[in-house]
Amino acid sequence: MSSSVTREQQKADFMEHLFEVYKPSNNCYTGLWKRFCMSEAGPYCRDLYYERLTALKEYLATQSSQESNDN
């Protein structure tokens, strides 16, 4: 299978997973991706962004402190 075909199959499989998880009352796939993004992926990515931002700030502060101690 080519990578584009594989990728499209993965998309379809994931949408099927979302359908099974959310069990939409209208039996439609419409809105499942948005619902996933708003309720799961969005909050996760936001939290991950701030964790990384905090880690970067701590790293830079440590580097600055070490440079000051070396001088």
VENGIZI-V684187 format. One line per field, one symbol per residue. ss: DSSP state (H for helix, E for strand, C for the rest). phi: phi as a letter, one per 30 degrees, with the letter a starting at -180 (. if undefined). psi: psi as a letter, one per 40 degrees, with the letter a starting at -180 (. if undefined). Layout:
BEGIN
ss=???
phi=???
psi=???
END
This chain:
BEGIN
ss=CCHHHHHHHHHHHHHHHHHHHHCCCCCCCCCHHHHHHHHHHHHHHHHHHHHHHHHHHHHHHHHHHHHHHHC
phi=.dddddddddddddddddddddhddchcdejdddddddcbddddddddedddddddddddddddddddddc
psi=hiddddddddddddddddddddghdefieheddddddddcdddddddddddddddddddddddddddddd.
END
